[in-house]
């Protein structure tokens, strides 16, 4: 018996994922241009979770109610959610690549300066558990911040969004699934 993938699954995941990606981009730009450093702002992080959550949940719900006769299997939800959060992550990563390379080429300099400033402000906390050569350890940490590359930042934003989706999608798939008839 051969089963075919419902053609609505990739279409819904991609459609909602691209809209979610646009929302993530708008959110980032608002925080960045309001001088709120979106990479270290808790509200920005929570908004990312909400955006990824909403745009992973909605296509699963839409598939169940509009395309599959109120029936949803766990694998349907996981597949749709996977496509959706990957589309969000990938579209944001493409934007972010252009943003830090061409729109704001000094972004990485600002990013490193703020990271170093944060580390200096939290020096006592960072060194609290270090017994051997604490000053040498701290200098090494500052050097690690200085060695951050654009590609590391790009990969970081992609992976963070994927991890959020990876955590939320199974929850939505379980909550929305229907029991199989015996």
GROMACS elastic network, one bead per residue, 0.5 to 0.9 nm:
[ bonds ]
;  ai    aj funct       b0    kb
    4     7     6  0.85102   500
    5     8     6  0.83996   500
    5     9     6  0.73988   500
    5    10     6  0.88718   500
    6     9     6  0.57569   500
    6    10     6  0.82081   500
    6    67     6  0.88387   500
    6    68     6  0.88683   500
    7    10     6  0.63703   500
    7    11     6  0.68127   500
    7    12     6  0.89103   500
    8    11     6  0.51644   500
    8    12     6  0.58246   500
    8    13     6  0.83693   500
    8    63     6  0.72692   500
    8    67     6  0.70714   500
    9    12     6  0.54488   500
    9    13     6  0.61749   500
    9    14     6  0.85656   500
    9    59     6  0.84145   500
    9    60     6  0.86137   500
    9    63     6  0.71683   500
    9    67     6  0.89825   500
    9    76     6  0.75360   500
    9    77     6  0.89973   500
    9    79     6  0.73740   500
    9    80     6  0.56373   500
    9    83     6  0.85322   500
   10    13     6  0.51135   500
   10    14     6  0.59220   500
   10    15     6  0.83633   500
   10    79     6  0.81052   500
   10    80     6  0.65776   500
   10    83     6  0.66573   500
   10    84     6  0.84709   500
   11    14     6  0.52596   500
   11    15     6  0.59494   500
   11    16     6  0.85416   500
   11    80     6  0.88511   500
   12    15     6  0.51208   500
   12    16     6  0.60450   500
   12    17     6  0.81174   500
   12    59     6  0.55741   500
   12    60     6  0.81604   500
   12    62     6  0.79716   500
   12    63     6  0.73615   500
   12    80     6  0.70951   500
   12    83     6  0.86003   500
   12    84     6  0.78305   500
   13    16     6  0.55209   500
   13    17     6  0.57611   500
   13    18     6  0.84914   500
   13    55     6  0.86099   500
   13    56     6  0.76627   500
   13    59     6  0.59618   500
   13    60     6  0.80451   500
   13    79     6  0.81532   500
   13    81     6  0.64665   500
   13    82     6  0.76120   500
   13    85     6  0.80293   500
   13    86     6  0.89233   500
   13    87     6  0.77312   500
   14    18     6  0.59918   500
   14    19     6  0.85686   500
   14    80     6  0.84069   500
   14    83     6  0.61388   500
   14    84     6  0.55533   500
   14    85     6  0.88281   500
   14    86     6  0.86136   500
   14    87     6  0.60462   500
   14    88     6  0.85815   500
   15    18     6  0.54244   500
   15    19     6  0.64593   500
   15    20     6  0.86714   500
   15    59     6  0.83710   500
   15    84     6  0.77215   500
   15    87     6  0.85635   500
   16    19     6  0.51429   500
   16    20     6  0.60256   500
   16    21     6  0.84926   500
   16    55     6  0.56308   500
   16    56     6  0.74059   500
   16    58     6  0.74687   500
   16    59     6  0.62228   500
   16    84     6  0.61645   500
   16    85     6  0.89040   500
   16    87     6  0.83294   500
   16    88     6  0.83642   500
   17    21     6  0.60108   500
   17    22     6  0.86227   500
   17    52     6  0.83651   500
   17    55     6  0.61852   500
   17    56     6  0.72859   500
   17    59     6  0.86242   500
   17    81     6  0.87473   500
   17    83     6  0.71982   500
   17    85     6  0.59920   500
   17    86     6  0.72639   500
   17    89     6  0.83511   500
   17    91     6  0.83952   500
   18    22     6  0.62544   500
   18    23     6  0.86291   500
   18    55     6  0.89521   500
   18    84     6  0.76679   500
   18    87     6  0.58131   500
   18    88     6  0.57927   500
   18    90     6  0.89754   500
   18    91     6  0.67397   500
   19    22     6  0.51052   500
   19    23     6  0.63038   500
   19    24     6  0.86925   500
   19    55     6  0.76756   500
   19    88     6  0.77172   500
   20    24     6  0.61501   500
   20    25     6  0.85941   500
   20    51     6  0.61734   500
   20    52     6  0.66396   500
   20    54     6  0.80938   500
   20    55     6  0.54686   500
   20    56     6  0.84461   500
   20    84     6  0.81556   500
   20    85     6  0.82637   500
   20    87     6  0.81536   500
   20    88     6  0.55411   500
   20    89     6  0.89935   500
   20    91     6  0.89550   500
   21    24     6  0.50064   500
   21    25     6  0.61787   500
   21    26     6  0.86412   500
   21    51     6  0.84593   500
   21    52     6  0.84446   500
   21    55     6  0.88677   500
   21    85     6  0.86481   500
   21    87     6  0.69168   500
   21    89     6  0.67843   500
   21    90     6  0.78853   500
   21    91     6  0.54833   500
   21    92     6  0.55139   500
   22    25     6  0.50284   500
   22    26     6  0.61920   500
   22    27     6  0.85553   500
   22    88     6  0.78507   500
   22    91     6  0.76546   500
   22    92     6  0.74894   500
   23    26     6  0.50871   500
   23    27     6  0.60906   500
   23    28     6  0.85855   500
   23    51     6  0.70391   500
   23    88     6  0.89103   500
   24    27     6  0.50390   500
   24    28     6  0.61326   500
   24    29     6  0.86158   500
   24    47     6  0.83031   500
   24    48     6  0.65584   500
   24    51     6  0.67386   500
   24    52     6  0.82349   500
   24    88     6  0.76293   500
   24    89     6  0.89049   500
   24    92     6  0.67735   500
   25    28     6  0.51054   500
   25    29     6  0.61495   500
   25    30     6  0.85901   500
   25    91     6  0.85693   500
   25    92     6  0.61246   500
   25    95     6  0.72681   500
   25    96     6  0.82179   500
   26    29     6  0.51448   500
   26    30     6  0.61119   500
   26    31     6  0.86459   500
   27    30     6  0.52298   500
   27    31     6  0.62964   500
   27    32     6  0.85438   500
   27    38     6  0.85686   500
   27    44     6  0.73987   500
   27    47     6  0.76904   500
   27    48     6  0.80725   500
   28    31     6  0.52932   500
   28    32     6  0.59638   500
   28    33     6  0.85151   500
   28    37     6  0.88033   500
   28    38     6  0.61312   500
   28    39     6  0.87415   500
   28    44     6  0.75108   500
   28    48     6  0.89877   500
   29    32     6  0.50222   500
   29    33     6  0.59103   500
   29    34     6  0.82499   500
   29    38     6  0.84989   500
   30    33     6  0.54726   500
   30    34     6  0.60161   500
   30    35     6  0.86638   500
   30    36     6  0.85227   500
   30    38     6  0.87700   500
   31    34     6  0.51732   500
   31    35     6  0.63646   500
   31    36     6  0.50654   500
   31    37     6  0.63778   500
   31    38     6  0.54791   500
   31    41     6  0.85058   500
   31    44     6  0.71944   500
   32    35     6  0.52053   500
   32    36     6  0.56799   500
   32    37     6  0.54615   500
   32    38     6  0.59451   500
   32    39     6  0.89353   500
   33    36     6  0.74693   500
   33    37     6  0.85641   500
   34    37     6  0.82724   500
   35    38     6  0.84268   500
   36    39     6  0.86929   500
   36    40     6  0.81827   500
   36    41     6  0.66704   500
   36    44     6  0.87097   500
   37    40     6  0.58394   500
   37    41     6  0.61788   500
   37    44     6  0.87186   500
   37   111     6  0.84065   500
   37   114     6  0.87826   500
   38    41     6  0.50899   500
   38    42     6  0.81401   500
   38    43     6  0.83435   500
   38    44     6  0.55357   500
   38    45     6  0.75409   500
   39    42     6  0.85924   500
   39    44     6  0.76146   500
   39    45     6  0.77572   500
   39   111     6  0.86529   500
   39   157     6  0.87491   500
   40    44     6  0.78873   500
   40    45     6  0.79143   500
   41    44     6  0.52615   500
   41    45     6  0.64161   500
   41    46     6  0.88281   500
   42    45     6  0.50243   500
   42    46     6  0.61817   500
   42    47     6  0.85166   500
   43    46     6  0.50516   500
   43    47     6  0.60363   500
   43    48     6  0.85619   500
   44    48     6  0.62037   500
   44    49     6  0.87456   500
   45    48     6  0.50235   500
   45    49     6  0.63971   500
   45    50     6  0.87278   500
   46    49     6  0.50371   500
   46    50     6  0.62426   500
   46    51     6  0.86421   500
   47    51     6  0.60404   500
   47    52     6  0.84865   500
   48    51     6  0.51121   500
   48    52     6  0.60231   500
   48    53     6  0.82323   500
   48   161     6  0.76131   500
   48   164     6  0.84970   500
   49    52     6  0.52794   500
   49    53     6  0.57934   500
   49    54     6  0.84038   500
   49   161     6  0.81004   500
   49   164     6  0.64938   500
   49   165     6  0.82107   500
   49   168     6  0.88283   500
   50    54     6  0.58729   500
   50    55     6  0.83620   500
   51    54     6  0.52606   500
   51    55     6  0.60113   500
   51    56     6  0.83196   500
   52    55     6  0.53024   500
   52    56     6  0.58992   500
   52    57     6  0.83873   500
   52    84     6  0.83951   500
   52    85     6  0.63516   500
   52    88     6  0.72285   500
   52    89     6  0.88137   500
   52   161     6  0.74404   500
   52   164     6  0.72024   500
   52   165     6  0.62721   500
   52   168     6  0.83910   500
   53    56     6  0.51937   500
   53    57     6  0.59309   500
   53    58     6  0.84923   500
   53    85     6  0.85223   500
   53   164     6  0.80603   500
   53   165     6  0.69677   500
   53   168     6  0.64156   500
   53   169     6  0.78143   500
   53   172     6  0.87624   500
   54    57     6  0.51061   500
   54    58     6  0.59424   500
   54    59     6  0.88314   500
   55    58     6  0.54643   500
   55    59     6  0.67994   500
   55    81     6  0.83420   500
   55    84     6  0.68750   500
   55    85     6  0.75484   500
   55    88     6  0.83314   500
   56    59     6  0.61276   500
   56    60     6  0.68693   500
   56    80     6  0.75704   500
   56    82     6  0.78875   500
   56    83     6  0.85769   500
   56    84     6  0.55916   500
   56    85     6  0.61209   500
   56   165     6  0.73004   500
   56   168     6  0.79806   500
   56   169     6  0.66583   500
   56   172     6  0.81548   500
   57    60     6  0.53582   500
   57    61     6  0.62122   500
   57    62     6  0.85667   500
   57    77     6  0.85811   500
   57    81     6  0.70822   500
   57   168     6  0.85725   500
   57   169     6  0.74155   500
   57   172     6  0.61748   500
   57   173     6  0.84004   500
   58    61     6  0.50629   500
   58    62     6  0.58741   500
   58    63     6  0.84426   500
   59    63     6  0.59383   500
   59    64     6  0.84708   500
   59    77     6  0.85687   500
   59    80     6  0.67348   500
   59    81     6  0.73545   500
   59    84     6  0.77189   500
   60    63     6  0.51828   500
   60    64     6  0.62531   500
   60    65     6  0.87377   500
   60    72     6  0.83304   500
   60    76     6  0.76599   500
   60    77     6  0.54186   500
   60    78     6  0.84624   500
   60    79     6  0.89769   500
   60    80     6  0.61001   500
   60    81     6  0.66985   500
   60   172     6  0.78315   500
   60   173     6  0.75149   500
   60   176     6  0.78523   500
   61    64     6  0.51310   500
   61    65     6  0.61582   500
   61    66     6  0.82834   500
   61    72     6  0.87871   500
   61    77     6  0.85071   500
   61   172     6  0.88926   500
   61   176     6  0.71582   500
   62    65     6  0.53089   500
   62    66     6  0.55437   500
   62    67     6  0.72228   500
   62    68     6  0.89923   500
   63    66     6  0.54918   500
   63    68     6  0.60660   500
   63    69     6  0.86347   500
   63    70     6  0.83231   500
   63    71     6  0.87393   500
   63    72     6  0.79419   500
   63    76     6  0.85514   500
   63    77     6  0.85787   500
   63    80     6  0.84563   500
   64    67     6  0.60668   500
   64    68     6  0.51679   500
   64    69     6  0.64802   500
   64    71     6  0.55358   500
   64    72     6  0.54597   500
   64    73     6  0.89940   500
   64    76     6  0.88375   500
   64    77     6  0.87486   500
   64   176     6  0.80542   500
   64   177     6  0.84552   500
   65    68     6  0.64343   500
   65    69     6  0.60481   500
   65    71     6  0.75696   500
   65    72     6  0.88378   500
   66    69     6  0.66751   500
   66    70     6  0.74986   500
   67    70     6  0.79937   500
   67    71     6  0.89326   500
   68    71     6  0.55827   500
   68    72     6  0.70979   500
   69    72     6  0.85032   500
   70   178     6  0.79468   500
   71   176     6  0.89121   500
   71   177     6  0.71393   500
   71   178     6  0.57262   500
   71   179     6  0.83993   500
   71   180     6  0.87737   500
   72    75     6  0.82770   500
   72    76     6  0.62694   500
   72    77     6  0.70357   500
   72   173     6  0.81908   500
   72   176     6  0.68729   500
   72   178     6  0.54089   500
   72   179     6  0.83648   500
   73    76     6  0.52431   500
   73    77     6  0.66669   500
   73    78     6  0.88241   500
   73   173     6  0.76653   500
   73   174     6  0.85540   500
   73   176     6  0.84131   500
   73   177     6  0.52363   500
   73   178     6  0.64065   500
   73   179     6  0.79992   500
   73   180     6  0.81874   500
   74    77     6  0.53129   500
   74    78     6  0.62147   500
   74    79     6  0.86305   500
   74   170     6  0.79518   500
   74   173     6  0.52683   500
   74   174     6  0.62399   500
   74   176     6  0.82662   500
   74   177     6  0.57886   500
   74   178     6  0.84084   500
   75    79     6  0.59236   500
   75    80     6  0.84447   500
   75   173     6  0.76768   500
   76    79     6  0.52771   500
   76    80     6  0.61557   500
   76    81     6  0.84070   500
   76   173     6  0.76902   500
   76   177     6  0.86450   500
   77    80     6  0.52715   500
   77    81     6  0.58454   500
   77    82     6  0.82699   500
   77   169     6  0.72623   500
   77   170     6  0.76076   500
   77   172     6  0.71964   500
   77   174     6  0.80630   500
   77   176     6  0.78942   500
   77   177     6  0.76044   500
   78    81     6  0.51387   500
   78    82     6  0.58374   500
   78    83     6  0.85539   500
   78   169     6  0.60855   500
   78   170     6  0.62476   500
   78   172     6  0.84086   500
   78   173     6  0.60388   500
   79    82     6  0.50854   500
   79    83     6  0.62544   500
   79    84     6  0.85415   500
   80    83     6  0.52787   500
   80    84     6  0.61089   500
   80    85     6  0.87199   500
   80   169     6  0.87689   500
   81    85     6  0.60552   500
   81    86     6  0.82960   500
   81   165     6  0.74768   500
   81   166     6  0.85111   500
   81   168     6  0.86506   500
   81   169     6  0.54837   500
   81   170     6  0.83466   500
   81   172     6  0.84445   500
   81   173     6  0.81577   500
   82    85     6  0.54698   500
   82    86     6  0.59646   500
   82    87     6  0.84195   500
   82   162     6  0.87605   500
   82   165     6  0.73372   500
   82   166     6  0.74542   500
   82   169     6  0.72036   500
   83    86     6  0.52265   500
   83    87     6  0.60416   500
   83    88     6  0.86521   500
   84    87     6  0.51429   500
   84    88     6  0.62742   500
   84    89     6  0.86563   500
   84   165     6  0.85058   500
   85    89     6  0.60292   500
   85    90     6  0.83992   500
   85   161     6  0.73814   500
   85   162     6  0.63414   500
   85   164     6  0.84023   500
   85   165     6  0.53949   500
   85   166     6  0.79905   500
   85   169     6  0.85208   500
   86    89     6  0.50142   500
   86    90     6  0.58419   500
   86    91     6  0.83359   500
   86   158     6  0.87562   500
   86   161     6  0.82147   500
   86   162     6  0.64029   500
   86   165     6  0.79775   500
   87    90     6  0.51173   500
   87    91     6  0.58736   500
   87    92     6  0.83034   500
   88    91     6  0.54206   500
   88    92     6  0.61026   500
   88    93     6  0.84868   500
   88   158     6  0.89727   500
   88   161     6  0.77353   500
   88   162     6  0.85142   500
   89    92     6  0.52406   500
   89    93     6  0.60006   500
   89    94     6  0.86759   500
   89   157     6  0.77986   500
   89   158     6  0.52349   500
   89   159     6  0.77058   500
   89   160     6  0.84145   500
   89   161     6  0.55318   500
   89   162     6  0.61929   500
   89   165     6  0.89969   500
   90    94     6  0.61912   500
   90    95     6  0.86250   500
   90   158     6  0.66768   500
   91    94     6  0.51977   500
   91    95     6  0.63025   500
   91    96     6  0.85743   500
   92    95     6  0.50536   500
   92    96     6  0.59270   500
   92    97     6  0.84751   500
   92   157     6  0.81208   500
   92   158     6  0.74152   500
   92   161     6  0.89798   500
   93    97     6  0.60224   500
   93    98     6  0.86615   500
   93   154     6  0.61954   500
   93   155     6  0.77218   500
   93   157     6  0.67984   500
   93   158     6  0.56650   500
   94    97     6  0.51843   500
   94    98     6  0.65180   500
   94    99     6  0.86237   500
   94   154     6  0.85834   500
   95    98     6  0.52563   500
   95    99     6  0.60027   500
   95   100     6  0.87554   500
   96   100     6  0.60923   500
   96   101     6  0.82902   500
   96   153     6  0.89975   500
   96   154     6  0.66843   500
   96   157     6  0.82776   500
   97   100     6  0.56234   500
   97   101     6  0.60521   500
   97   102     6  0.82750   500
   97   150     6  0.81120   500
   97   151     6  0.82058   500
   97   154     6  0.63051   500
   98   101     6  0.51783   500
   98   102     6  0.55052   500
   98   103     6  0.65381   500
   98   104     6  0.85489   500
   99   102     6  0.56818   500
   99   104     6  0.57184   500
   99   105     6  0.75688   500
   99   107     6  0.83974   500
  100   103     6  0.62671   500
  100   104     6  0.51809   500
  100   105     6  0.53232   500
  100   106     6  0.74609   500
  100   107     6  0.56926   500
  100   108     6  0.70974   500
  100   150     6  0.73888   500
  100   154     6  0.87904   500
  101   104     6  0.65343   500
  101   105     6  0.50335   500
  101   106     6  0.84091   500
  101   107     6  0.82570   500
  101   150     6  0.80389   500
  102   105     6  0.54068   500
  103   106     6  0.89677   500
  103   107     6  0.89267   500
  104   107     6  0.53751   500
  104   108     6  0.86633   500
  105   108     6  0.72803   500
  105   109     6  0.85605   500
  106   109     6  0.53873   500
  106   110     6  0.64938   500
  106   111     6  0.87022   500
  107   110     6  0.52023   500
  107   111     6  0.60065   500
  107   112     6  0.86292   500
  108   112     6  0.60720   500
  108   113     6  0.84946   500
  108   148     6  0.83511   500
  108   149     6  0.77552   500
  108   150     6  0.67957   500
  108   153     6  0.86529   500
  109   112     6  0.53048   500
  109   113     6  0.62048   500
  109   114     6  0.87209   500
  109   146     6  0.89873   500
  110   113     6  0.51052   500
  110   114     6  0.61877   500
  110   115     6  0.85479   500
  111   114     6  0.53426   500
  111   115     6  0.61635   500
  111   116     6  0.86560   500
  112   115     6  0.50401   500
  112   116     6  0.60765   500
  112   117     6  0.84873   500
  112   145     6  0.62202   500
  112   146     6  0.62909   500
  112   147     6  0.89347   500
  112   148     6  0.77011   500
  113   116     6  0.51993   500
  113   117     6  0.61056   500
  113   118     6  0.86184   500
  113   145     6  0.88358   500
  113   146     6  0.85993   500
  114   118     6  0.61108   500
  114   119     6  0.85845   500
  115   118     6  0.51242   500
  115   119     6  0.62446   500
  115   120     6  0.87056   500
  115   142     6  0.87786   500
  115   145     6  0.70525   500
  116   119     6  0.50107   500
  116   120     6  0.61463   500
  116   121     6  0.85653   500
  116   142     6  0.63469   500
  116   145     6  0.68730   500
  116   146     6  0.82573   500
  117   120     6  0.51434   500
  117   121     6  0.61923   500
  117   122     6  0.86580   500
  118   121     6  0.50986   500
  118   122     6  0.62207   500
  118   123     6  0.84755   500
  119   122     6  0.50572   500
  119   123     6  0.57582   500
  119   126     6  0.76949   500
  119   138     6  0.87452   500
  119   141     6  0.85370   500
  119   142     6  0.76480   500
  120   124     6  0.84856   500
  120   138     6  0.89851   500
  120   142     6  0.87419   500
  121   124     6  0.80050   500
  121   125     6  0.89066   500
  122   125     6  0.53212   500
  122   126     6  0.61483   500
  122   127     6  0.86574   500
  123   126     6  0.50683   500
  123   127     6  0.60753   500
  123   128     6  0.84513   500
  123   138     6  0.76251   500
  124   127     6  0.52227   500
  124   128     6  0.59461   500
  125   128     6  0.51450   500
  125   129     6  0.81412   500
  126   129     6  0.72895   500
  126   130     6  0.79100   500
  126   138     6  0.78568   500
  127   130     6  0.51307   500
  127   131     6  0.80640   500
  127   134     6  0.60744   500
  127   135     6  0.82374   500
  127   137     6  0.81220   500
  127   138     6  0.72571   500
  128   131     6  0.81073   500
  128   134     6  0.88282   500
  129   134     6  0.89907   500
  130   133     6  0.75055   500
  130   134     6  0.56774   500
  130   137     6  0.78921   500
  131   134     6  0.63424   500
  132   135     6  0.89160   500
  132   136     6  0.86981   500
  132   137     6  0.82261   500
  133   136     6  0.53478   500
  133   137     6  0.62375   500
  133   138     6  0.87556   500
  134   137     6  0.50116   500
  134   138     6  0.61483   500
  134   139     6  0.86495   500
  135   138     6  0.50717   500
  135   139     6  0.61776   500
  135   140     6  0.85507   500
  136   139     6  0.51639   500
  136   140     6  0.61943   500
  136   141     6  0.87079   500
  137   140     6  0.50792   500
  137   141     6  0.63321   500
  137   142     6  0.88225   500
  138   141     6  0.50255   500
  138   142     6  0.63287   500
  138   143     6  0.86642   500
  139   142     6  0.50579   500
  139   143     6  0.61975   500
  139   144     6  0.86492   500
  140   143     6  0.50216   500
  140   144     6  0.62377   500
  140   145     6  0.88207   500
  141   144     6  0.50361   500
  141   145     6  0.65120   500
  141   146     6  0.88170   500
  142   145     6  0.51813   500
  142   146     6  0.64338   500
  142   147     6  0.88616   500
  143   147     6  0.62958   500
  144   147     6  0.51002   500
  144   148     6  0.66835   500
  145   148     6  0.55013   500
  146   149     6  0.85294   500
  148   151     6  0.84616   500
  148   152     6  0.65256   500
  148   153     6  0.74984   500
  149   152     6  0.52466   500
  149   153     6  0.65717   500
  149   154     6  0.88304   500
  150   153     6  0.51217   500
  150   154     6  0.62080   500
  150   155     6  0.86615   500
  151   155     6  0.61145   500
  151   156     6  0.84023   500
  152   155     6  0.51731   500
  152   156     6  0.59808   500
  152   157     6  0.87787   500
  153   157     6  0.63424   500
  153   158     6  0.86754   500
  154   157     6  0.54801   500
  154   158     6  0.63915   500
  154   159     6  0.87469   500
  155   158     6  0.51393   500
  155   159     6  0.60769   500
  155   160     6  0.85515   500
  156   159     6  0.52573   500
  156   160     6  0.60880   500
  156   161     6  0.86938   500
  157   160     6  0.52342   500
  157   161     6  0.63736   500
  157   162     6  0.86914   500
  158   161     6  0.54748   500
  158   162     6  0.62911   500
  158   163     6  0.87631   500
  159   163     6  0.60332   500
  159   164     6  0.86022   500
  160   163     6  0.52050   500
  160   164     6  0.63597   500
  160   165     6  0.87833   500
  161   164     6  0.51785   500
  161   165     6  0.63384   500
  161   166     6  0.85679   500
  162   165     6  0.51006   500
  162   166     6  0.59456   500
  162   167     6  0.85851   500
  163   167     6  0.61729   500
  163   168     6  0.86768   500
  164   167     6  0.52548   500
  164   168     6  0.62880   500
  164   169     6  0.86159   500
  165   168     6  0.51320   500
  165   169     6  0.57534   500
  165   170     6  0.88100   500
  166   169     6  0.57822   500
  166   170     6  0.72736   500
  167   170     6  0.66241   500
  167   171     6  0.74025   500
  168   171     6  0.53368   500
  168   172     6  0.64342   500
  168   173     6  0.87538   500
  169   172     6  0.51657   500
  169   173     6  0.60518   500
  169   174     6  0.85932   500
  170   174     6  0.60754   500
  170   175     6  0.85148   500
  171   174     6  0.52812   500
  171   175     6  0.61636   500
  171   176     6  0.86203   500
  172   175     6  0.51089   500
  172   176     6  0.59883   500
  172   177     6  0.82773   500
  173   176     6  0.54122   500
  173   177     6  0.58189   500
  174   177     6  0.53881   500
  174   178     6  0.86009   500
  175   178     6  0.85707   500
